[in-house]
């Protein structure tokens, strides 16, 4: 026997298709029955790789007696939060209001008007663990509905009003940018929460927080920001949160040291982290961040890529009901599988020489010390240590391949594919790996070709030949950003053209013309409200990302309308950002870009496909290069490794550059960075007073420093600057300066 969920495509809903529960998918059929029969609705929201969702399915939803109580008293509705993030966000807000906490499975009881009056997360089949048994919950709520209806409905209306206040976004209030100190306040709060020993922010459980790390990367010229970023990335890469055998990152760490993870692997985490490691690699020479980026994307290509080239959603945490069983090792496993030669060395390097670190007397592989330190302790070079340990890694990989593998959620989501397209393109460009750019291209072509409705509108989800659900804000925001990274990597203007069309569709369907910014979803009569979120969560804010995209589209196309919409989006959320920058990190990044790059230069639109000539951005960047003549010289000295250098700048009349420091973190400061080797002791001249208190360089400027030339070393450095005149600022440019 199957229920209505057997006709759905979501792996999570299909998991419940054989339950004795009379499940409905989210939709009018369920709501009409609730109204006609005057029954409350039991709403259960989860996702396919959620461990406790699986537990509740096995314990309660598969139990005939519990199912009978559910069917007799309620209309039961099941939702995949990844398929319907709009429903998930609305009702997770309700759970947080009612319980002051949240999680999945999210279990709510609604009136037929869809207003919630009771909520929780996982309920056991019998009372225990400080939680009431699910049958007792069902009985109590059915009695309340029948005997105390007025009280229940009054509570539901109050909760709905609180939900609307939380979700609908600011409709009025301040219409000015937050004060210039918003970025420094955000960094200060990150510093307060920062764990100096293990990295990350706040106590366990610890999440990667990619939005916060991206903000710190933007400010990496600041010593404290760079330290928080590098320490966090290093500790995560050495912890059990990273799969040391197969690559890729698990969802989060259950402890402060990133040692024991929650073992599900999500596409969005791996996309964001691969990109961060590649972008941070120049800041942490010798720490192997570029290797981590490659291992992470190779994992995605190996295990989370469809035959058509699109990216799959996630890998489950459990096999056969046991979390982490696929990834962890008993003492007997290690003794039987590891080669005798170098077994002791392997166990020392990967933290397997002490007591087990996971439940069931099982070990999680991790690196207690950095690779170079491990090599030094072993009396080996880093490459020799890697060579010696490869047979052990290969043996454990082979043993793992013989185990039952966790389930893969094979649905294809537009938003998460957009994130991964951007990561593949960006990492490929940074590391010179064209294969990643090629994979990004293939995935983009799949999404743009298959996830469309009959009118050409973007859709959210695809599985087994079927695309459905109109696109959400995150779909537009993350796909547009991914296409812009593809343009950046390969220079093809077609990606900008598609990004412009998607941004116009986003504006038509989701734009808020009164206040600015975007609603999370289109008009839907089945939803209590149109949420308008600003906060960052496991992924960056859709509204914040949209604002960053609009800024970049303005720069690429030269069309003022995009900059105006970006500014309207930021102003629409300005009050919340000013009050709580820690919750609005991506919006803070957008504010810094607006303040640093506006006004945006005008230029001709991007050429149509098939035409020749430079693109708008290429023309503007060329103008930026022409505004400054650069000459680099390498000096001599007694130090065999570090050599002095000078860079002389001749800034064309009528232009100026932002000094270093520029006097405002929002401005793009002139800076010098290493290419193949690091630089140190870089000395920038003092700037002259400029517009709005900024410090600027005009005329002739000299920058001095030292560059590493170990074994021949780097004979070049990178110079970054932004040229401005009285009317505009050109796009920032980065130039390779050869040191003759």
C-alpha positions as CSV (number, residue, x, y, z in Angstrom):
1,X,0.0,0.0,0.0
2,X,1.2,3.5,-0.8
3,X,-0.2,6.9,0.0
4,X,-0.4,10.1,-2.1
5,X,3.3,10.8,-1.7
6,X,4.1,8.0,-4.2
7,X,3.2,10.4,-7.0
8,X,5.8,12.9,-5.9
9,X,9.4,13.3,-7.1
10,X,11.1,14.4,-3.9
11,X,13.2,11.6,-2.4
12,X,12.2,12.8,1.1
13,X,8.5,12.6,0.3
14,X,9.0,9.2,-1.4
15,X,10.6,7.9,1.8
16,X,7.1,8.3,3.4
17,X,5.1,6.9,0.5
18,X,4.6,3.5,2.2
19,X,3.7,4.9,5.6
20,X,0.2,4.0,7.0
21,X,-0.2,7.8,7.5
22,X,-2.7,9.3,5.0
23,X,-0.2,11.9,3.9
24,X,-0.9,14.8,1.5
25,X,1.7,16.9,-0.2
26,X,1.5,20.7,0.4
27,X,-1.5,21.9,-1.6
28,X,-5.1,22.9,-1.9
29,X,-6.4,19.3,-1.8
30,X,-5.2,19.0,1.8
31,X,-6.3,22.5,2.8
32,X,-9.8,22.0,1.4
33,X,-10.3,18.8,3.3
34,X,-9.2,20.5,6.5
35,X,-11.8,23.2,5.9
36,X,-14.6,20.9,4.9
37,X,-14.0,18.5,7.9
38,X,-13.1,21.3,10.3
39,X,-9.9,19.5,11.2
40,X,-6.5,20.8,12.3
41,X,-3.5,20.1,10.1
42,X,-0.4,18.2,11.2
43,X,2.5,19.7,9.1
44,X,5.8,17.8,9.1
45,X,8.7,19.4,7.3
46,X,12.1,17.8,6.8
47,X,14.6,16.7,4.2
48,X,16.2,13.5,2.9
49,X,19.5,13.7,4.7
50,X,18.1,14.7,8.1
51,X,19.0,12.0,10.6
52,X,16.2,12.7,13.1
53,X,13.7,12.9,10.2
54,X,14.6,9.3,9.4
55,X,14.3,8.3,13.1
56,X,10.8,9.8,13.4
57,X,9.7,8.1,10.1
58,X,10.8,4.7,11.4
59,X,9.5,5.1,15.0
60,X,6.2,7.0,14.6
61,X,5.1,7.4,11.0
62,X,5.6,3.7,10.3
63,X,3.7,2.6,13.4
64,X,0.1,1.6,12.6
65,X,-1.3,2.7,15.9
66,X,0.3,6.1,15.8
67,X,-0.7,6.5,12.2
68,X,-4.3,5.7,13.1
69,X,-4.3,8.5,15.7
70,X,-2.8,10.9,13.1
71,X,-5.4,10.0,10.4
72,X,-8.4,10.1,12.8
73,X,-7.7,13.6,14.2
74,X,-5.7,15.5,11.6
75,X,-5.1,16.2,8.0
76,X,-1.4,15.2,7.6
77,X,0.8,17.2,5.3
78,X,4.5,16.4,4.4
79,X,6.9,19.0,3.0
80,X,10.5,18.7,1.7
81,X,12.1,21.9,3.0
82,X,14.6,21.8,0.1
83,X,11.8,21.6,-2.5
84,X,9.7,24.3,-0.7
85,X,12.0,26.6,1.2
86,X,9.3,29.2,1.3
87,X,7.0,26.9,3.3
88,X,10.0,25.9,5.5
89,X,11.0,29.4,6.3
90,X,7.5,30.5,7.3
91,X,6.8,27.6,9.6
92,X,10.3,27.4,11.1
93,X,9.7,31.0,12.1
94,X,6.5,29.8,13.9
95,X,8.4,27.0,15.7
96,X,11.0,29.5,16.9
97,X,8.3,31.8,18.1
98,X,6.5,29.0,19.9
99,X,9.4,27.1,21.4
100,X,12.4,29.5,21.3
101,X,14.3,26.9,19.3
102,X,14.0,25.0,16.0
103,X,15.3,22.1,13.9
104,X,14.2,19.3,11.7
105,X,11.9,17.5,11.5
106,X,9.8,20.5,12.1
107,X,6.4,19.3,13.5
108,X,3.5,21.8,13.6
109,X,-0.2,21.8,14.2
110,X,-2.2,24.4,12.2
111,X,-5.8,25.6,12.0
112,X,-7.5,25.1,8.6
113,X,-6.5,28.7,8.0
114,X,-2.9,27.5,8.1
115,X,-2.1,29.4,11.3
116,X,0.1,27.4,13.8
117,X,-0.9,26.8,17.4
118,X,1.6,24.2,18.5
119,X,5.1,23.2,17.4
120,X,8.0,21.1,18.2
121,X,10.7,19.1,16.3
122,X,11.4,15.4,16.9
123,X,8.9,13.6,19.1
124,X,9.7,10.0,20.3
125,X,7.0,7.3,20.1
126,X,7.0,7.2,23.9
127,X,7.7,9.7,26.5
128,X,11.4,10.1,27.2
129,X,14.5,12.2,26.7
130,X,12.6,15.1,28.3
131,X,10.1,15.0,25.5
132,X,6.4,13.9,25.5
133,X,5.6,10.9,23.4
134,X,4.0,11.6,20.0
135,X,0.8,9.8,20.8
136,X,0.3,11.9,23.9
137,X,0.9,15.0,21.9
138,X,-1.7,13.9,19.3
139,X,-4.3,13.2,21.9
140,X,-3.8,16.4,23.9
141,X,-4.0,18.6,20.8
142,X,-7.1,16.8,19.4
143,X,-8.8,17.4,22.7
144,X,-7.8,21.0,22.8
145,X,-9.2,21.5,19.2
146,X,-12.5,19.8,20.2
147,X,-13.0,21.3,23.7
148,X,-11.1,24.6,23.7
149,X,-11.4,25.8,20.2
150,X,-11.6,29.5,21.0
151,X,-8.4,29.4,23.0
152,X,-6.6,27.5,20.3
153,X,-7.7,29.9,17.5
154,X,-6.8,32.9,19.6
155,X,-3.3,31.5,20.2
156,X,-3.0,30.7,16.4
157,X,-3.9,34.3,15.4
158,X,-1.4,35.7,17.9
159,X,1.4,33.5,16.5
160,X,0.5,34.4,13.0
161,X,0.7,38.1,13.8
162,X,4.2,37.6,15.3
163,X,5.2,35.6,12.3
164,X,4.2,38.4,9.9
165,X,6.1,40.9,11.9
166,X,9.2,38.7,11.7
167,X,9.0,37.7,8.1
168,X,7.4,40.5,6.1
169,X,10.5,42.8,6.2
170,X,10.6,46.5,7.1
171,X,7.9,48.5,5.3
172,X,9.2,51.8,6.5
173,X,11.9,53.2,8.8
174,X,15.3,54.6,8.1
175,X,16.1,55.1,4.4
176,X,19.8,55.9,4.7
177,X,22.9,53.7,4.6
178,X,24.2,52.4,7.9
179,X,27.0,54.4,9.4
180,X,30.5,53.7,8.0
181,X,31.4,51.8,11.2
182,X,29.0,48.9,10.4
183,X,31.9,46.8,9.0
184,X,34.1,47.4,12.0
185,X,31.2,46.6,14.4
186,X,30.7,43.4,12.5
187,X,34.3,42.4,12.7
188,X,34.4,43.3,16.4
189,X,31.5,41.0,17.0
190,X,33.1,38.2,15.1
191,X,36.2,38.8,17.1
192,X,34.2,38.5,20.4
193,X,32.7,35.1,19.2
194,X,36.0,33.8,17.7
195,X,37.6,30.7,19.2
196,X,41.3,31.5,19.0
197,X,42.4,27.9,19.6
198,X,40.1,26.0,17.1
199,X,38.7,28.8,15.0
200,X,35.1,29.3,14.2
201,X,32.6,31.4,16.0
202,X,30.8,30.5,19.2
203,X,30.5,27.3,21.1
204,X,29.7,23.8,19.8
205,X,27.9,22.8,17.6
206,X,30.0,24.7,15.1
207,X,29.0,25.5,11.6
208,X,31.4,26.6,8.8
209,X,29.7,30.1,8.5
210,X,30.9,30.8,5.0
211,X,29.2,34.2,4.9
212,X,31.3,35.4,7.8
213,X,34.5,33.9,6.4
214,X,33.8,35.7,3.0
215,X,33.5,39.0,4.9
216,X,36.8,38.3,6.6
217,X,38.4,37.5,3.3
218,X,37.2,40.8,1.9
219,X,39.1,42.5,4.8
220,X,42.1,40.2,4.8
221,X,44.5,43.2,4.7
222,X,43.5,43.6,8.4
223,X,45.7,41.4,10.6
224,X,42.8,40.3,12.9
225,X,40.5,39.5,10.1
226,X,43.1,37.5,8.3
227,X,44.0,35.6,11.5
228,X,40.4,34.6,12.2
229,X,39.9,33.5,8.6
230,X,43.1,31.5,8.3
231,X,42.9,29.8,11.7
232,X,39.3,28.7,11.0
233,X,40.0,27.4,7.6
234,X,43.1,25.5,8.8
235,X,41.3,23.9,11.8
236,X,38.4,22.8,9.7
237,X,40.6,21.3,7.0
238,X,42.4,19.3,9.6
239,X,39.3,18.2,11.5
240,X,36.9,15.4,11.1
241,X,34.4,17.8,9.6
242,X,36.5,17.3,6.4
243,X,36.4,13.8,5.0
244,X,40.2,13.0,5.1
245,X,39.8,10.0,2.7
246,X,37.2,11.1,0.2
247,X,37.3,14.8,0.3
248,X,34.4,17.2,0.9
249,X,33.0,18.6,4.1
250,X,30.3,17.3,6.4
251,X,27.5,19.5,7.6
252,X,28.8,20.7,11.0
253,X,30.9,19.7,14.0
254,X,29.3,18.5,17.2
255,X,32.4,19.7,19.2
256,X,34.5,22.8,19.4
257,X,37.6,21.2,17.7
258,X,35.8,20.3,14.5
259,X,36.6,16.6,15.3
260,X,33.2,14.7,15.3
261,X,30.8,15.9,12.6
262,X,27.2,15.4,11.8
263,X,28.0,13.3,8.8
264,X,25.6,14.4,6.1
265,X,27.3,16.2,3.2
266,X,25.5,19.1,1.6
267,X,26.3,20.5,-1.9
268,X,26.0,24.1,-0.7
269,X,28.5,23.7,2.0
270,X,31.1,22.2,-0.3
271,X,30.6,24.8,-3.0
272,X,31.0,27.7,-0.5
273,X,34.0,26.2,1.2
274,X,35.9,25.1,-1.9
275,X,35.7,28.7,-3.2
276,X,36.8,30.1,0.2
277,X,39.9,27.8,0.4
278,X,41.0,28.7,-3.2
279,X,40.5,32.5,-2.6
280,X,42.3,32.3,0.8
281,X,45.2,30.2,-0.5
282,X,47.5,33.2,-1.2
283,X,47.1,34.4,2.4
284,X,48.3,31.1,3.8
285,X,51.3,29.9,1.8
286,X,52.3,26.3,2.6
287,X,49.1,25.5,4.4
288,X,47.6,23.5,1.5
289,X,44.4,25.5,1.1
290,X,44.6,25.1,-2.7
291,X,44.8,21.3,-2.2
292,X,41.7,21.4,0.0
293,X,39.8,23.3,-2.7
294,X,40.7,20.7,-5.3
295,X,39.8,17.8,-3.0
296,X,36.4,19.3,-2.3
297,X,35.5,20.0,-5.9
298,X,36.8,16.6,-6.9
299,X,34.5,15.0,-4.3
300,X,31.6,17.0,-5.8
301,X,32.5,15.8,-9.3
302,X,32.9,12.2,-8.2
303,X,29.9,11.8,-5.9
304,X,27.4,14.7,-6.4
305,X,27.3,15.1,-10.2
306,X,24.6,13.7,-12.5
307,X,25.4,12.0,-15.8
308,X,24.1,15.2,-17.5
309,X,26.6,17.4,-15.6
310,X,24.3,19.0,-13.1
311,X,25.0,18.8,-9.3
312,X,23.0,16.6,-6.9
313,X,21.9,17.9,-3.5
314,X,23.3,15.8,-0.6
315,X,24.5,12.6,0.9
316,X,22.9,11.1,3.9
317,X,24.5,10.9,7.3
318,X,23.5,7.3,8.1
319,X,23.6,3.8,6.7
320,X,21.2,1.1,8.0
321,X,20.1,3.5,10.7
322,X,23.6,4.2,12.1
323,X,25.0,7.7,11.7
324,X,28.6,7.9,10.5
325,X,28.9,4.1,10.0
326,X,30.3,4.7,6.4
327,X,32.9,7.1,7.5
328,X,34.2,5.8,10.9
329,X,36.5,2.9,12.0
330,X,36.8,0.4,14.8
331,X,40.1,-0.8,16.2
332,X,39.5,-4.1,14.4
333,X,38.9,-2.3,11.1
334,X,42.2,-0.4,11.4
335,X,44.2,-3.5,12.3
336,X,42.7,-5.5,9.5
337,X,42.7,-2.9,6.7
338,X,45.8,-0.8,7.2
339,X,49.0,-2.2,5.7
340,X,51.4,-3.3,8.4
341,X,54.2,-1.1,7.0
342,X,53.7,2.4,8.3
343,X,50.5,1.5,10.2
344,X,51.8,3.2,13.4
345,X,52.8,6.3,11.4
346,X,49.4,6.4,9.7
347,X,47.6,6.2,13.1
348,X,49.7,8.9,14.6
349,X,49.2,11.3,11.7
350,X,45.5,10.8,11.4
351,X,44.7,10.9,15.1
352,X,44.0,7.2,15.5
353,X,46.6,6.4,18.2
354,X,44.5,7.4,21.2
355,X,41.0,6.4,22.5
356,X,38.1,6.3,20.0
357,X,36.5,9.7,19.3
358,X,33.0,8.6,18.2
359,X,30.2,6.6,19.7
360,X,30.4,2.8,19.4
361,X,34.1,2.8,20.0
362,X,34.8,4.2,16.5
363,X,37.4,6.6,15.2
364,X,37.1,9.7,13.0
365,X,40.1,10.5,10.8
366,X,41.6,13.9,11.4
367,X,45.0,15.7,11.5
368,X,45.9,16.7,15.0
369,X,48.8,18.7,13.7
370,X,49.6,20.5,10.4
371,X,51.1,18.3,7.7
372,X,54.5,20.1,7.7
373,X,54.7,19.6,11.5
374,X,53.8,15.9,11.2
375,X,56.5,15.5,8.6
376,X,59.1,17.2,10.7
377,X,58.2,15.0,13.7
378,X,58.5,11.9,11.5
379,X,61.9,13.0,10.1
380,X,60.4,13.1,6.6
381,X,59.8,15.7,4.0
382,X,56.1,16.6,3.3
383,X,56.0,14.8,0.0
384,X,57.7,11.7,1.4
385,X,55.2,11.6,4.2
386,X,52.4,11.9,1.7
387,X,53.9,9.1,-0.4
388,X,54.3,6.8,2.7
389,X,50.7,7.3,3.8
390,X,49.0,6.9,0.5
391,X,48.8,3.0,0.7
392,X,47.0,3.3,4.0
393,X,44.5,5.9,2.6
394,X,44.0,3.7,-0.5
395,X,43.4,0.6,1.7
396,X,40.7,2.5,3.8
397,X,39.1,3.9,0.7
398,X,38.8,0.4,-0.7
399,X,37.4,-0.9,2.5
400,X,34.9,1.9,2.6
401,X,33.8,1.1,-1.0
402,X,32.8,-2.3,0.2
403,X,30.4,-0.9,2.8
404,X,26.8,0.0,2.2
405,X,27.0,3.6,1.0
406,X,24.7,6.4,2.4
407,X,21.8,7.4,0.2
408,X,22.2,10.3,-2.2
409,X,19.5,12.9,-2.6
410,X,19.7,13.2,-6.4
411,X,17.3,16.1,-6.9
412,X,18.9,19.1,-8.8
413,X,18.2,22.5,-7.2
414,X,18.7,25.7,-9.1
415,X,20.0,27.7,-6.2
416,X,22.6,25.1,-5.0
417,X,23.7,24.5,-8.6
418,X,24.2,28.2,-9.0
419,X,26.5,28.2,-5.9
420,X,28.5,25.3,-7.3
421,X,28.7,26.7,-10.8
422,X,30.2,29.9,-9.2
423,X,32.6,27.8,-7.1
424,X,33.8,25.7,-10.0
425,X,34.3,28.7,-12.2
426,X,36.1,30.7,-9.5
427,X,38.3,27.9,-8.3
428,X,39.1,26.9,-11.9
429,X,40.2,30.5,-12.7
430,X,42.2,30.9,-9.5
431,X,44.0,27.6,-9.7
432,X,44.4,27.3,-13.4
433,X,42.1,24.3,-13.6
434,X,40.1,24.6,-16.8
435,X,38.3,21.3,-16.1
436,X,36.4,23.0,-13.3
437,X,35.4,25.8,-15.6
438,X,34.2,23.3,-18.1
439,X,32.1,21.5,-15.5
440,X,30.6,24.8,-14.4
441,X,29.7,25.5,-18.1
442,X,28.1,22.2,-18.5
443,X,26.0,22.5,-15.3
444,X,24.9,26.1,-16.3
445,X,23.8,24.9,-19.7
446,X,21.8,22.1,-18.0
447,X,20.0,24.4,-15.6
448,X,19.3,27.0,-18.2
449,X,18.0,24.4,-20.6
450,X,16.0,22.1,-18.3
451,X,14.8,24.1,-15.4
452,X,12.3,26.2,-17.3
453,X,8.5,26.3,-17.5
454,X,6.4,26.5,-20.7
455,X,6.8,30.3,-20.8
456,X,10.6,30.2,-20.2
457,X,10.4,31.1,-16.5
458,X,13.0,29.7,-14.2
459,X,12.1,26.7,-12.0
460,X,13.5,25.5,-8.7
461,X,13.9,21.7,-8.8
462,X,14.5,18.9,-11.3
463,X,14.4,15.1,-10.8
464,X,14.2,12.3,-13.2
465,X,13.2,14.3,-16.2
466,X,10.7,16.5,-14.4
467,X,11.2,20.1,-13.5
468,X,8.8,21.9,-11.1
469,X,8.2,24.7,-8.6
470,X,8.6,28.3,-9.7
471,X,12.0,29.8,-8.8
472,X,12.7,31.4,-5.5
473,X,14.9,34.4,-4.8
474,X,17.8,32.2,-3.9
475,X,17.5,30.5,-7.3
476,X,17.9,33.8,-9.1
477,X,20.5,35.2,-6.8
478,X,22.9,32.2,-6.7
479,X,22.5,31.3,-10.4
480,X,23.1,34.9,-11.5
481,X,26.2,35.0,-9.3
482,X,27.4,31.7,-10.8
483,X,27.0,33.0,-14.3
484,X,28.9,36.1,-13.5
485,X,31.8,34.0,-12.2
486,X,31.7,32.0,-15.4
487,X,32.0,35.3,-17.3
488,X,34.9,36.3,-15.2
489,X,36.6,32.9,-15.7
490,X,36.2,32.7,-19.5
491,X,35.3,36.1,-20.7
492,X,32.1,35.0,-22.6
493,X,29.6,37.8,-22.7
494,X,26.7,35.3,-23.1
495,X,26.8,34.7,-19.4
496,X,26.3,38.4,-18.7
497,X,23.4,38.5,-21.2
498,X,21.7,35.6,-19.5
499,X,22.3,37.1,-16.0
500,X,20.7,40.3,-17.1
501,X,17.6,38.5,-18.4
502,X,17.3,36.5,-15.1
503,X,17.8,39.7,-13.1
504,X,14.9,41.3,-15.0
505,X,12.7,38.2,-14.4
506,X,13.7,38.4,-10.7
507,X,12.6,42.0,-10.6
508,X,9.2,41.2,-12.3
509,X,8.3,38.3,-10.1
510,X,9.9,39.1,-6.8
511,X,10.7,42.8,-6.6
512,X,9.2,45.0,-3.9
513,X,8.7,48.3,-5.7
514,X,7.5,50.1,-2.6
515,X,10.5,49.5,-0.3
516,X,13.2,47.8,-2.4
517,X,14.6,44.4,-2.2
518,X,12.9,41.1,-3.1
519,X,10.4,38.7,-1.7
520,X,11.5,35.1,-1.2
521,X,8.8,33.7,-3.4
522,X,6.2,34.7,-5.9
523,X,2.5,35.2,-5.1
524,X,1.0,32.0,-3.6
525,X,-2.5,32.0,-2.1
526,X,-1.5,28.9,0.0
527,X,1.1,30.9,2.0
528,X,0.2,33.0,5.0
529,X,2.7,35.7,4.0
530,X,5.3,36.6,1.4
531,X,8.5,36.4,3.4
532,X,11.2,39.0,2.6
533,X,14.3,37.6,4.3
534,X,17.6,39.4,4.9
535,X,19.5,37.2,7.3
536,X,22.4,34.9,6.4
537,X,21.9,31.2,7.3
538,X,23.6,28.1,6.1
539,X,23.9,29.9,2.8
540,X,24.3,33.6,2.1
541,X,21.3,35.9,2.2
542,X,19.4,35.8,-1.1
543,X,18.6,39.5,-0.8
544,X,22.2,40.3,0.1
545,X,23.5,38.2,-2.8
546,X,21.0,39.9,-5.2
547,X,22.3,43.3,-4.1
548,X,25.9,42.2,-4.8
549,X,24.8,40.9,-8.2
550,X,23.1,44.2,-9.1
551,X,26.3,46.1,-8.2
552,X,28.3,43.9,-10.5
553,X,25.7,44.1,-13.3
554,X,25.9,47.8,-13.1
555,X,29.6,47.7,-13.5
556,X,29.5,45.2,-16.4
557,X,26.8,46.8,-18.4
558,X,27.2,50.4,-17.5
559,X,23.5,50.7,-16.9
560,X,22.6,52.9,-14.0
561,X,19.3,51.0,-13.3
562,X,21.2,48.1,-11.7
563,X,23.1,50.3,-9.3
564,X,19.8,52.1,-8.4
565,X,18.1,48.8,-7.6
566,X,21.1,47.6,-5.6
567,X,20.9,50.8,-3.5
568,X,17.2,50.4,-3.1
569,X,17.6,46.8,-1.9
570,X,20.2,47.8,0.7
571,X,18.1,50.8,1.9
572,X,15.1,48.5,2.2
573,X,17.0,46.5,4.9
574,X,19.2,49.3,6.2
575,X,17.6,49.5,9.7
576,X,18.0,45.8,10.4
577,X,21.5,45.7,9.1
578,X,22.5,48.7,11.2
579,X,21.0,47.1,14.3
580,X,22.4,43.5,13.8
581,X,25.3,43.4,11.3
582,X,26.2,39.9,12.5
583,X,23.0,38.5,11.2
584,X,23.3,40.4,7.9
585,X,26.9,39.8,6.8
586,X,26.2,39.6,3.1
587,X,24.3,42.9,3.2
588,X,27.3,44.5,5.0
589,X,29.5,43.2,2.1
590,X,27.1,44.8,-0.4
591,X,27.1,48.1,1.5
592,X,30.9,48.2,1.4
593,X,30.9,47.6,-2.4
594,X,28.3,50.3,-2.9
595,X,30.3,52.8,-0.9
596,X,33.5,51.8,-2.5
597,X,32.4,51.6,-6.2
598,X,29.7,54.2,-6.6
599,X,29.1,56.2,-8.7
600,X,29.5,53.5,-11.4
601,X,31.0,54.4,-14.7
602,X,28.8,54.5,-17.7
603,X,29.6,52.3,-20.7
604,X,28.0,50.7,-23.7
605,X,26.0,47.6,-22.9
606,X,27.6,44.2,-23.3
607,X,27.8,43.3,-27.0
608,X,25.3,40.8,-28.3
609,X,26.4,37.2,-28.8
610,X,28.3,36.8,-32.0
611,X,29.5,40.4,-32.2
612,X,33.1,41.4,-32.0
613,X,34.8,44.0,-29.9
614,X,35.6,44.3,-26.2
615,X,32.9,43.9,-23.6
616,X,31.9,46.9,-21.4
617,X,33.9,45.6,-18.4
618,X,37.0,45.0,-20.6
619,X,36.8,48.6,-21.9
620,X,36.5,50.1,-18.4
621,X,39.3,47.9,-17.0
622,X,41.5,49.0,-19.9
623,X,40.8,52.6,-19.1
624,X,41.7,51.9,-15.5
625,X,45.0,50.4,-16.6
626,X,45.7,53.3,-18.9
627,X,45.2,55.7,-16.0
628,X,48.4,54.5,-14.3
629,X,51.9,53.8,-15.6
630,X,53.7,51.2,-13.5
631,X,57.4,50.2,-13.3
632,X,58.7,47.6,-10.9
633,X,62.4,47.0,-9.9
634,X,64.1,44.3,-7.9
635,X,66.9,45.3,-5.7
636,X,69.8,43.3,-4.2
637,X,70.7,42.5,-0.7
638,X,72.6,40.1,1.6
639,X,69.5,38.0,2.4
640,X,69.4,35.1,0.0
641,X,65.7,34.6,0.3
642,X,64.1,38.1,0.7
643,X,64.9,40.8,-1.9
644,X,63.8,44.4,-1.8
645,X,61.6,45.8,-4.5
646,X,60.1,49.1,-5.6
647,X,57.0,49.9,-7.6
648,X,56.7,53.4,-9.1
649,X,53.3,54.6,-10.2
650,X,52.6,57.6,-12.5
651,X,49.0,58.5,-12.1
652,X,47.5,60.3,-15.1
653,X,46.3,63.9,-14.5
654,X,42.7,64.1,-13.5
655,X,42.8,60.7,-11.8
656,X,43.5,59.5,-8.3
657,X,43.9,56.1,-6.5
658,X,42.6,55.2,-3.1
659,X,45.6,55.2,-0.7
660,X,46.6,52.4,1.7
661,X,45.0,52.7,4.1
662,X,42.2,54.5,2.3
663,X,40.6,55.8,5.5
664,X,37.5,53.8,5.0
665,X,37.3,50.0,4.8
666,X,34.6,50.4,2.1
667,X,37.1,51.8,-0.4
668,X,39.3,49.6,-2.6
669,X,42.8,50.4,-1.3
670,X,45.9,50.3,-3.5
671,X,47.7,47.1,-2.5
672,X,50.6,44.8,-3.4
673,X,50.5,41.0,-3.0
674,X,52.8,38.1,-3.9
675,X,52.3,35.9,-6.9
676,X,54.4,32.8,-6.6
677,X,55.9,33.7,-3.3
678,X,54.9,36.0,-0.5
679,X,55.8,39.7,0.1
680,X,56.6,41.3,3.4
681,X,57.3,44.7,4.9
682,X,55.3,46.5,2.2
683,X,55.5,50.2,2.8
684,X,52.9,52.5,1.3
685,X,53.3,56.3,1.2
686,X,50.9,58.5,3.1
687,X,47.9,59.6,1.1
688,X,46.6,63.1,0.5
689,X,43.2,64.3,1.8
690,X,40.5,63.3,-0.7
691,X,36.8,63.3,-1.1
692,X,34.7,62.6,2.0
693,X,37.7,62.2,4.2
694,X,39.3,59.5,2.1
695,X,43.1,59.3,1.6
696,X,44.2,59.3,-2.1
697,X,47.3,59.1,-4.3
698,X,47.9,61.6,-7.1
699,X,50.9,62.1,-9.4
700,X,54.0,60.1,-8.7
701,X,53.9,57.4,-6.0
702,X,56.5,54.8,-4.8
703,X,55.7,51.6,-3.0
704,X,58.5,49.5,-1.4
705,X,58.7,46.1,0.1
706,X,60.4,42.7,0.1
707,X,59.6,39.6,-2.0
708,X,60.6,36.0,-1.4
709,X,62.8,34.5,-4.1
710,X,63.5,31.1,-2.6
711,X,65.1,28.9,-5.3
712,X,64.6,31.6,-7.9
713,X,61.3,32.7,-6.3
714,X,58.8,35.1,-7.6
715,X,60.0,37.8,-10.0
716,X,56.7,39.5,-10.0
717,X,54.0,40.9,-7.7
718,X,50.3,41.8,-8.1
719,X,49.3,45.4,-7.9
720,X,45.6,46.2,-7.2
721,X,44.0,49.6,-7.4
722,X,41.0,51.6,-8.4
723,X,41.3,54.7,-10.5
724,X,38.7,57.5,-10.0
725,X,38.2,60.9,-11.5
726,X,35.8,63.7,-10.4
727,X,32.7,62.0,-11.9
728,X,33.2,58.2,-11.3
729,X,35.3,55.4,-10.2
730,X,36.4,52.8,-12.7
731,X,36.3,49.1,-11.9
732,X,39.2,47.9,-9.6
733,X,42.0,46.3,-11.6
734,X,44.7,43.9,-10.7
735,X,48.0,44.0,-12.7
736,X,51.0,41.7,-12.8
737,X,54.1,43.8,-12.2
738,X,57.3,42.2,-13.3
739,X,60.3,43.1,-11.2
740,X,63.2,43.8,-13.5
